[in-house]
C-alpha cells in the first residue's frame, strides 16, 4: 500500500512530499502490521495492529 501526495511547507516554497509505508512483522506467536505516514525524515504511525497467531505451536 503506497500513497503519495504533495503539500506546501509553511517555511519553504517547495512542496513537501509524503508517502504511506506498511511494515509487516511475522513472528512465531504473532503477526503485526504498522502503517506509517512519512514526510521527509519524520515517520508518524497511523495504524498499528497485532494479532496472536500461534504459528510456533506444533
LUMLUMDREN-2810 file (N, C-alpha, C; in Angstrom, 1 decimal):
<atoms>
<atom><aa>X</aa><ch>A</ch><at>N</at><xx>0.8</xx><yy>-1.2</yy><zz>0.0</zz></atom>
<atom><aa>X</aa><ch>A</ch><at>CA</at><xx>0.0</xx><yy>0.0</yy><zz>0.0</zz></atom>
<atom><aa>X</aa><ch>A</ch><at>C</at><xx>0.9</xx><yy>1.2</yy><zz>0.0</zz></atom>
<atom><aa>X</aa><ch>A</ch><at>N</at><xx>0.8</xx><yy>2.0</yy><zz>-1.0</zz></atom>
<atom><aa>X</aa><ch>A</ch><at>CA</at><xx>1.6</xx><yy>3.2</yy><zz>-1.1</zz></atom>
<atom><aa>X</aa><ch>A</ch><at>C</at><xx>0.8</xx><yy>4.3</yy><zz>-1.6</zz></atom>
<atom><aa>X</aa><ch>A</ch><at>N</at><xx>0.9</xx><yy>5.5</yy><zz>-0.9</zz></atom>
<atom><aa>X</aa><ch>A</ch><at>CA</at><xx>0.1</xx><yy>6.7</yy><zz>-1.4</zz></atom>
<atom><aa>X</aa><ch>A</ch><at>C</at><xx>1.1</xx><yy>7.8</yy><zz>-1.4</zz></atom>
<atom><aa>X</aa><ch>A</ch><at>N</at><xx>1.0</xx><yy>8.7</yy><zz>-2.4</zz></atom>
<atom><aa>X</aa><ch>A</ch><at>CA</at><xx>1.9</xx><yy>9.8</yy><zz>-2.5</zz></atom>
<atom><aa>X</aa><ch>A</ch><at>C</at><xx>1.1</xx><yy>11.1</yy><zz>-2.7</zz></atom>
<atom><aa>X</aa><ch>A</ch><at>N</at><xx>1.5</xx><yy>12.1</yy><zz>-2.0</zz></atom>
<atom><aa>X</aa><ch>A</ch><at>CA</at><xx>0.8</xx><yy>13.4</yy><zz>-2.1</zz></atom>
<atom><aa>X</aa><ch>A</ch><at>C</at><xx>1.8</xx><yy>14.5</yy><zz>-2.0</zz></atom>
<atom><aa>X</aa><ch>A</ch><at>N</at><xx>1.4</xx><yy>15.7</yy><zz>-2.3</zz></atom>
<atom><aa>X</aa><ch>A</ch><at>CA</at><xx>2.3</xx><yy>16.9</yy><zz>-2.1</zz></atom>
<atom><aa>X</aa><ch>A</ch><at>C</at><xx>1.5</xx><yy>17.9</yy><zz>-1.3</zz></atom>
<atom><aa>X</aa><ch>A</ch><at>N</at><xx>2.1</xx><yy>18.6</yy><zz>-0.4</zz></atom>
<atom><aa>X</aa><ch>A</ch><at>CA</at><xx>1.5</xx><yy>19.7</yy><zz>0.3</zz></atom>
<atom><aa>X</aa><ch>A</ch><at>C</at><xx>2.6</xx><yy>20.8</yy><zz>0.4</zz></atom>
<atom><aa>X</aa><ch>A</ch><at>N</at><xx>2.2</xx><yy>22.0</yy><zz>0.6</zz></atom>
<atom><aa>X</aa><ch>A</ch><at>CA</at><xx>3.1</xx><yy>23.1</yy><zz>0.7</zz></atom>
<atom><aa>X</aa><ch>A</ch><at>C</at><xx>3.6</xx><yy>23.2</yy><zz>2.2</zz></atom>
<atom><aa>X</aa><ch>A</ch><at>N</at><xx>4.9</xx><yy>23.4</yy><zz>2.3</zz></atom>
<atom><aa>X</aa><ch>A</ch><at>CA</at><xx>5.5</xx><yy>23.6</yy><zz>3.6</zz></atom>
<atom><aa>X</aa><ch>A</ch><at>C</at><xx>5.3</xx><yy>25.1</yy><zz>4.0</zz></atom>
<atom><aa>X</aa><ch>A</ch><at>N</at><xx>5.2</xx><yy>25.3</yy><zz>5.3</zz></atom>
<atom><aa>X</aa><ch>A</ch><at>CA</at><xx>5.0</xx><yy>26.7</yy><zz>5.8</zz></atom>
<atom><aa>X</aa><ch>A</ch><at>C</at><xx>6.2</xx><yy>27.6</yy><zz>5.6</zz></atom>
<atom><aa>X</aa><ch>A</ch><at>N</at><xx>7.4</xx><yy>27.0</yy><zz>5.6</zz></atom>
<atom><aa>X</aa><ch>A</ch><at>CA</at><xx>8.6</xx><yy>27.8</yy><zz>5.6</zz></atom>
<atom><aa>X</aa><ch>A</ch><at>C</at><xx>9.3</xx><yy>27.8</yy><zz>4.2</zz></atom>
<atom><aa>X</aa><ch>A</ch><at>N</at><xx>9.0</xx><yy>26.8</yy><zz>3.4</zz></atom>
<atom><aa>X</aa><ch>A</ch><at>CA</at><xx>9.7</xx><yy>26.7</yy><zz>2.1</zz></atom>
<atom><aa>X</aa><ch>A</ch><at>C</at><xx>8.7</xx><yy>26.8</yy><zz>1.0</zz></atom>
<atom><aa>X</aa><ch>A</ch><at>N</at><xx>9.2</xx><yy>27.2</yy><zz>-0.2</zz></atom>
<atom><aa>X</aa><ch>A</ch><at>CA</at><xx>8.3</xx><yy>27.3</yy><zz>-1.3</zz></atom>
<atom><aa>X</aa><ch>A</ch><at>C</at><xx>8.2</xx><yy>25.9</yy><zz>-2.1</zz></atom>
<atom><aa>X</aa><ch>A</ch><at>N</at><xx>9.0</xx><yy>25.0</yy><zz>-1.8</zz></atom>
<atom><aa>X</aa><ch>A</ch><at>CA</at><xx>9.0</xx><yy>23.6</yy><zz>-2.4</zz></atom>
<atom><aa>X</aa><ch>A</ch><at>C</at><xx>7.9</xx><yy>22.8</yy><zz>-1.7</zz></atom>
<atom><aa>X</aa><ch>A</ch><at>N</at><xx>7.2</xx><yy>22.0</yy><zz>-2.5</zz></atom>
<atom><aa>X</aa><ch>A</ch><at>CA</at><xx>6.2</xx><yy>21.1</yy><zz>-1.9</zz></atom>
<atom><aa>X</aa><ch>A</ch><at>C</at><xx>6.9</xx><yy>20.0</yy><zz>-1.0</zz></atom>
<atom><aa>X</aa><ch>A</ch><at>N</at><xx>6.2</xx><yy>19.6</yy><zz>0.1</zz></atom>
<atom><aa>X</aa><ch>A</ch><at>CA</at><xx>6.7</xx><yy>18.6</yy><zz>0.9</zz></atom>
<atom><aa>X</aa><ch>A</ch><at>C</at><xx>6.0</xx><yy>17.3</yy><zz>0.5</zz></atom>
<atom><aa>X</aa><ch>A</ch><at>N</at><xx>6.8</xx><yy>16.3</yy><zz>0.1</zz></atom>
<atom><aa>X</aa><ch>A</ch><at>CA</at><xx>6.3</xx><yy>15.0</yy><zz>-0.4</zz></atom>
<atom><aa>X</aa><ch>A</ch><at>C</at><xx>6.1</xx><yy>14.1</yy><zz>0.8</zz></atom>
<atom><aa>X</aa><ch>A</ch><at>N</at><xx>5.0</xx><yy>13.2</yy><zz>0.8</zz></atom>
<atom><aa>X</aa><ch>A</ch><at>CA</at><xx>4.9</xx><yy>12.2</yy><zz>1.8</zz></atom>
<atom><aa>X</aa><ch>A</ch><at>C</at><xx>4.5</xx><yy>10.9</yy><zz>1.2</zz></atom>
<atom><aa>X</aa><ch>A</ch><at>N</at><xx>4.8</xx><yy>9.9</yy><zz>1.9</zz></atom>
<atom><aa>X</aa><ch>A</ch><at>CA</at><xx>4.5</xx><yy>8.5</yy><zz>1.4</zz></atom>
<atom><aa>X</aa><ch>A</ch><at>C</at><xx>3.8</xx><yy>7.8</yy><zz>2.6</zz></atom>
<atom><aa>X</aa><ch>A</ch><at>N</at><xx>3.1</xx><yy>6.7</yy><zz>2.3</zz></atom>
<atom><aa>X</aa><ch>A</ch><at>CA</at><xx>2.5</xx><yy>5.9</yy><zz>3.3</zz></atom>
<atom><aa>X</aa><ch>A</ch><at>C</at><xx>3.2</xx><yy>4.5</yy><zz>3.1</zz></atom>
<atom><aa>X</aa><ch>A</ch><at>N</at><xx>3.8</xx><yy>4.0</yy><zz>4.2</zz></atom>
<atom><aa>X</aa><ch>A</ch><at>CA</at><xx>4.5</xx><yy>2.8</yy><zz>4.1</zz></atom>
<atom><aa>X</aa><ch>A</ch><at>C</at><xx>4.0</xx><yy>1.8</yy><zz>5.2</zz></atom>
<atom><aa>X</aa><ch>A</ch><at>N</at><xx>3.8</xx><yy>0.5</yy><zz>4.8</zz></atom>
<atom><aa>X</aa><ch>A</ch><at>CA</at><xx>3.4</xx><yy>-0.5</yy><zz>5.7</zz></atom>
<atom><aa>X</aa><ch>A</ch><at>C</at><xx>4.5</xx><yy>-1.5</yy><zz>6.0</zz></atom>
<atom><aa>X</aa><ch>A</ch><at>N</at><xx>4.6</xx><yy>-1.9</yy><zz>7.3</zz></atom>
<atom><aa>X</aa><ch>A</ch><at>CA</at><xx>5.6</xx><yy>-2.9</yy><zz>7.7</zz></atom>
<atom><aa>X</aa><ch>A</ch><at>C</at><xx>4.8</xx><yy>-4.1</yy><zz>8.3</zz></atom>
<atom><aa>X</aa><ch>A</ch><at>N</at><xx>5.1</xx><yy>-5.3</yy><zz>7.9</zz></atom>
<atom><aa>X</aa><ch>A</ch><at>CA</at><xx>4.5</xx><yy>-6.5</yy><zz>8.4</zz></atom>
<atom><aa>X</aa><ch>A</ch><at>C</at><xx>5.6</xx><yy>-7.3</yy><zz>9.1</zz></atom>
<atom><aa>X</aa><ch>A</ch><at>N</at><xx>5.4</xx><yy>-7.7</yy><zz>10.4</zz></atom>
<atom><aa>X</aa><ch>A</ch><at>CA</at><xx>6.3</xx><yy>-8.4</yy><zz>11.2</zz></atom>
<atom><aa>X</aa><ch>A</ch><at>C</at><xx>5.6</xx><yy>-9.8</yy><zz>11.5</zz></atom>
<atom><aa>X</aa><ch>A</ch><at>N</at><xx>6.1</xx><yy>-10.9</yy><zz>11.0</zz></atom>
<atom><aa>X</aa><ch>A</ch><at>CA</at><xx>5.6</xx><yy>-12.2</yy><zz>11.2</zz></atom>
<atom><aa>X</aa><ch>A</ch><at>C</at><xx>6.5</xx><yy>-12.9</yy><zz>12.2</zz></atom>
<atom><aa>X</aa><ch>A</ch><at>N</at><xx>6.1</xx><yy>-13.1</yy><zz>13.4</zz></atom>
<atom><aa>X</aa><ch>A</ch><at>CA</at><xx>6.8</xx><yy>-13.9</yy><zz>14.4</zz></atom>
<atom><aa>X</aa><ch>A</ch><at>C</at><xx>6.2</xx><yy>-15.3</yy><zz>14.6</zz></atom>
<atom><aa>X</aa><ch>A</ch><at>N</at><xx>6.8</xx><yy>-16.0</yy><zz>15.6</zz></atom>
<atom><aa>X</aa><ch>A</ch><at>CA</at><xx>6.3</xx><yy>-17.3</yy><zz>15.8</zz></atom>
<atom><aa>X</aa><ch>A</ch><at>C</at><xx>5.0</xx><yy>-17.4</yy><zz>16.5</zz></atom>
<atom><aa>X</aa><ch>A</ch><at>N</at><xx>4.7</xx><yy>-16.3</yy><zz>17.3</zz></atom>
<atom><aa>X</aa><ch>A</ch><at>CA</at><xx>3.4</xx><yy>-16.2</yy><zz>18.1</zz></atom>
<atom><aa>X</aa><ch>A</ch><at>C</at><xx>2.5</xx><yy>-15.1</yy><zz>17.6</zz></atom>
<atom><aa>X</aa><ch>A</ch><at>N</at><xx>2.9</xx><yy>-14.2</yy><zz>16.9</zz></atom>
<atom><aa>X</aa><ch>A</ch><at>CA</at><xx>2.1</xx><yy>-13.0</yy><zz>16.5</zz></atom>
<atom><aa>X</aa><ch>A</ch><at>C</at><xx>2.4</xx><yy>-12.5</yy><zz>15.1</zz></atom>
<atom><aa>X</aa><ch>A</ch><at>N</at><xx>1.5</xx><yy>-11.7</yy><zz>14.6</zz></atom>
<atom><aa>X</aa><ch>A</ch><at>CA</at><xx>1.7</xx><yy>-11.0</yy><zz>13.3</zz></atom>
<atom><aa>X</aa><ch>A</ch><at>C</at><xx>1.3</xx><yy>-9.6</yy><zz>13.6</zz></atom>
<atom><aa>X</aa><ch>A</ch><at>N</at><xx>2.2</xx><yy>-8.6</yy><zz>13.2</zz></atom>
<atom><aa>X</aa><ch>A</ch><at>CA</at><xx>1.9</xx><yy>-7.2</yy><zz>13.4</zz></atom>
<atom><aa>X</aa><ch>A</ch><at>C</at><xx>2.0</xx><yy>-6.4</yy><zz>12.1</zz></atom>
<atom><aa>X</aa><ch>A</ch><at>N</at><xx>1.0</xx><yy>-5.5</yy><zz>11.9</zz></atom>
<atom><aa>X</aa><ch>A</ch><at>CA</at><xx>1.0</xx><yy>-4.6</yy><zz>10.8</zz></atom>
<atom><aa>X</aa><ch>A</ch><at>C</at><xx>1.1</xx><yy>-3.2</yy><zz>11.3</zz></atom>
<atom><aa>X</aa><ch>A</ch><at>N</at><xx>2.0</xx><yy>-2.4</yy><zz>10.9</zz></atom>
<atom><aa>X</aa><ch>A</ch><at>CA</at><xx>2.1</xx><yy>-1.0</yy><zz>11.2</zz></atom>
<atom><aa>X</aa><ch>A</ch><at>C</at><xx>2.2</xx><yy>-0.2</yy><zz>9.9</zz></atom>
<atom><aa>X</aa><ch>A</ch><at>N</at><xx>1.3</xx><yy>0.9</yy><zz>9.8</zz></atom>
<atom><aa>X</aa><ch>A</ch><at>CA</at><xx>1.3</xx><yy>1.7</yy><zz>8.7</zz></atom>
<atom><aa>X</aa><ch>A</ch><at>C</at><xx>1.8</xx><yy>3.1</yy><zz>9.1</zz></atom>
<atom><aa>X</aa><ch>A</ch><at>N</at><xx>2.7</xx><yy>3.7</yy><zz>8.4</zz></atom>
<atom><aa>X</aa><ch>A</ch><at>CA</at><xx>3.3</xx><yy>5.0</yy><zz>8.7</zz></atom>
<atom><aa>X</aa><ch>A</ch><at>C</at><xx>3.0</xx><yy>6.0</yy><zz>7.6</zz></atom>
<atom><aa>X</aa><ch>A</ch><at>N</at><xx>2.8</xx><yy>7.2</yy><zz>8.0</zz></atom>
<atom><aa>X</aa><ch>A</ch><at>CA</at><xx>2.9</xx><yy>8.4</yy><zz>7.1</zz></atom>
<atom><aa>X</aa><ch>A</ch><at>C</at><xx>4.3</xx><yy>8.9</yy><zz>7.2</zz></atom>
<atom><aa>X</aa><ch>A</ch><at>N</at><xx>5.0</xx><yy>9.0</yy><zz>6.1</zz></atom>
<atom><aa>X</aa><ch>A</ch><at>CA</at><xx>6.4</xx><yy>9.5</yy><zz>6.1</zz></atom>
<atom><aa>X</aa><ch>A</ch><at>C</at><xx>6.5</xx><yy>10.9</yy><zz>5.4</zz></atom>
<atom><aa>X</aa><ch>A</ch><at>N</at><xx>6.9</xx><yy>11.9</yy><zz>6.1</zz></atom>
<atom><aa>X</aa><ch>A</ch><at>CA</at><xx>7.1</xx><yy>13.2</yy><zz>5.5</zz></atom>
<atom><aa>X</aa><ch>A</ch><at>C</at><xx>8.6</xx><yy>13.6</yy><zz>5.7</zz></atom>
<atom><aa>X</aa><ch>A</ch><at>N</at><xx>9.3</xx><yy>13.7</yy><zz>4.7</zz></atom>
<atom><aa>X</aa><ch>A</ch><at>CA</at><xx>10.8</xx><yy>14.0</yy><zz>4.8</zz></atom>
<atom><aa>X</aa><ch>A</ch><at>C</at><xx>11.4</xx><yy>12.9</yy><zz>5.6</zz></atom>
<atom><aa>X</aa><ch>A</ch><at>N</at><xx>12.0</xx><yy>13.2</yy><zz>6.8</zz></atom>
<atom><aa>X</aa><ch>A</ch><at>CA</at><xx>12.6</xx><yy>12.2</yy><zz>7.7</zz></atom>
<atom><aa>X</aa><ch>A</ch><at>C</at><xx>11.7</xx><yy>11.9</yy><zz>8.9</zz></atom>
<atom><aa>X</aa><ch>A</ch><at>N</at><xx>10.5</xx><yy>12.4</yy><zz>9.0</zz></atom>
<atom><aa>X</aa><ch>A</ch><at>CA</at><xx>9.6</xx><yy>12.1</yy><zz>10.1</zz></atom>
<atom><aa>X</aa><ch>A</ch><at>C</at><xx>8.7</xx><yy>11.0</yy><zz>9.7</zz></atom>
<atom><aa>X</aa><ch>A</ch><at>N</at><xx>8.5</xx><yy>10.1</yy><zz>10.7</zz></atom>
<atom><aa>X</aa><ch>A</ch><at>CA</at><xx>7.5</xx><yy>9.0</yy><zz>10.5</zz></atom>
<atom><aa>X</aa><ch>A</ch><at>C</at><xx>6.5</xx><yy>9.1</yy><zz>11.6</zz></atom>
<atom><aa>X</aa><ch>A</ch><at>N</at><xx>5.2</xx><yy>9.1</yy><zz>11.1</zz></atom>
<atom><aa>X</aa><ch>A</ch><at>CA</at><xx>4.1</xx><yy>9.1</yy><zz>12.1</zz></atom>
<atom><aa>X</aa><ch>A</ch><at>C</at><xx>3.3</xx><yy>7.8</yy><zz>11.9</zz></atom>
<atom><aa>X</aa><ch>A</ch><at>N</at><xx>3.2</xx><yy>7.0</yy><zz>13.0</zz></atom>
<atom><aa>X</aa><ch>A</ch><at>CA</at><xx>2.4</xx><yy>5.8</yy><zz>12.8</zz></atom>
<atom><aa>X</aa><ch>A</ch><at>C</at><xx>0.9</xx><yy>6.1</yy><zz>12.7</zz></atom>
<atom><aa>X</aa><ch>A</ch><at>N</at><xx>0.2</xx><yy>5.5</yy><zz>11.8</zz></atom>
<atom><aa>X</aa><ch>A</ch><at>CA</at><xx>-1.2</xx><yy>5.8</yy><zz>11.5</zz></atom>
<atom><aa>X</aa><ch>A</ch><at>C</at><xx>-2.1</xx><yy>4.6</yy><zz>11.9</zz></atom>
<atom><aa>X</aa><ch>A</ch><at>N</at><xx>-1.5</xx><yy>3.4</yy><zz>11.8</zz></atom>
<atom><aa>X</aa><ch>A</ch><at>CA</at><xx>-2.3</xx><yy>2.1</yy><zz>12.1</zz></atom>
<atom><aa>X</aa><ch>A</ch><at>C</at><xx>-1.3</xx><yy>1.1</yy><zz>12.7</zz></atom>
<atom><aa>X</aa><ch>A</ch><at>N</at><xx>-1.7</xx><yy>0.5</yy><zz>13.8</zz></atom>
<atom><aa>X</aa><ch>A</ch><at>CA</at><xx>-0.9</xx><yy>-0.5</yy><zz>14.5</zz></atom>
<atom><aa>X</aa><ch>A</ch><at>C</at><xx>-1.8</xx><yy>-1.6</yy><zz>15.0</zz></atom>
<atom><aa>X</aa><ch>A</ch><at>N</at><xx>-1.6</xx><yy>-2.8</yy><zz>14.4</zz></atom>
<atom><aa>X</aa><ch>A</ch><at>CA</at><xx>-2.4</xx><yy>-3.9</yy><zz>14.8</zz></atom>
<atom><aa>X</aa><ch>A</ch><at>C</at><xx>-1.6</xx><yy>-5.2</yy><zz>15.0</zz></atom>
<atom><aa>X</aa><ch>A</ch><at>N</at><xx>-1.8</xx><yy>-5.8</yy><zz>16.1</zz></atom>
<atom><aa>X</aa><ch>A</ch><at>CA</at><xx>-1.1</xx><yy>-7.1</yy><zz>16.5</zz></atom>
<atom><aa>X</aa><ch>A</ch><at>C</at><xx>-2.1</xx><yy>-8.2</yy><zz>16.7</zz></atom>
<atom><aa>X</aa><ch>A</ch><at>N</at><xx>-1.9</xx><yy>-9.3</yy><zz>16.1</zz></atom>
<atom><aa>X</aa><ch>A</ch><at>CA</at><xx>-2.8</xx><yy>-10.5</yy><zz>16.3</zz></atom>
<atom><aa>X</aa><ch>A</ch><at>C</at><xx>-2.0</xx><yy>-11.7</yy><zz>16.7</zz></atom>
<atom><aa>X</aa><ch>A</ch><at>N</at><xx>-2.5</xx><yy>-12.4</yy><zz>17.7</zz></atom>
<atom><aa>X</aa><ch>A</ch><at>CA</at><xx>-1.8</xx><yy>-13.6</yy><zz>18.1</zz></atom>
<atom><aa>X</aa><ch>A</ch><at>C</at><xx>-2.2</xx><yy>-14.7</yy><zz>17.1</zz></atom>
<atom><aa>X</aa><ch>A</ch><at>N</at><xx>-1.1</xx><yy>-15.3</yy><zz>16.6</zz></atom>
<atom><aa>X</aa><ch>A</ch><at>CA</at><xx>-1.4</xx><yy>-16.3</yy><zz>15.5</zz></atom>
<atom><aa>X</aa><ch>A</ch><at>C</at><xx>-1.0</xx><yy>-17.7</yy><zz>16.0</zz></atom>
<atom><aa>X</aa><ch>A</ch><at>N</at><xx>-0.1</xx><yy>-17.8</yy><zz>16.9</zz></atom>
<atom><aa>X</aa><ch>A</ch><at>CA</at><xx>0.3</xx><yy>-19.2</yy><zz>17.4</zz></atom>
<atom><aa>X</aa><ch>A</ch><at>C</at><xx>1.0</xx><yy>-20.0</yy><zz>16.3</zz></atom>
<atom><aa>X</aa><ch>A</ch><at>N</at><xx>1.8</xx><yy>-19.4</yy><zz>15.4</zz></atom>
<atom><aa>X</aa><ch>A</ch><at>CA</at><xx>2.4</xx><yy>-20.1</yy><zz>14.4</zz></atom>
<atom><aa>X</aa><ch>A</ch><at>C</at><xx>3.5</xx><yy>-21.1</yy><zz>14.9</zz></atom>
<atom><aa>X</aa><ch>A</ch><at>N</at><xx>4.0</xx><yy>-20.8</yy><zz>16.1</zz></atom>
<atom><aa>X</aa><ch>A</ch><at>CA</at><xx>5.1</xx><yy>-21.7</yy><zz>16.7</zz></atom>
<atom><aa>X</aa><ch>A</ch><at>C</at><xx>4.5</xx><yy>-22.9</yy><zz>17.4</zz></atom>
<atom><aa>X</aa><ch>A</ch><at>N</at><xx>3.2</xx><yy>-23.0</yy><zz>17.5</zz></atom>
<atom><aa>X</aa><ch>A</ch><at>CA</at><xx>2.6</xx><yy>-24.3</yy><zz>18.1</zz></atom>
<atom><aa>X</aa><ch>A</ch><at>C</at><xx>2.7</xx><yy>-25.4</yy><zz>17.2</zz></atom>
<atom><aa>X</aa><ch>A</ch><at>N</at><xx>3.1</xx><yy>-26.6</yy><zz>17.7</zz></atom>
<atom><aa>X</aa><ch>A</ch><at>CA</at><xx>3.3</xx><yy>-27.7</yy><zz>16.8</zz></atom>
<atom><aa>X</aa><ch>A</ch><at>C</at><xx>2.2</xx><yy>-28.6</yy><zz>16.7</zz></atom>
</atoms>
